Amino acid sequence: MAHAVEIVQEFRRAIQEAHETKHNEVHKLRIGVSTFYPLYLIEMLHAIELRLYRNLTVEIVSAYSLDLIALLQRHELDLALATSPPPNAQITSICIATNPFMIALRGKHPLAQKTSVRLDEIASFPRITATPGYLHT
């Protein structure tokens, strides 16, 4: 029953959006952005000019990734840029970027001559990790 209600709601939304497009009414694209994304990315999204879609406005919503997923499920967002979203059968996720994890080693360190290192290879070596305001060894 829940799936049937959701399908009917999506069908009604699609008809409404088609009607808006036909009558040149303004349509809003709601994009959710994780609070962990850099500010320049959010500013860049605000600056996008869609010349071919004059009747389309873009609304940017900033929230934590899990909150963005909830907003998508309630159809309050059209798409979201979220960091590490959990798997969800109701939402299609596409990886658009990855950031490599980097580690700095002294030149004479046994692993320094390798072009890549797996995490299990560094597990036995003492290391220093930094978090804002703290230094852990």
Secondary structure, DSSP 8 states (H G I E B T S, - for coil): -HHHHHHHHHHHHHHHHHHHHHTT--EEEEEEEETTS-HHHHHHHHH---TT-TTEEEEEEEE-HHHHHHHHHTTS-SEEE-SS----TTS---------------TTSTTTT-S---HHHHTTS---EEETTEEE-
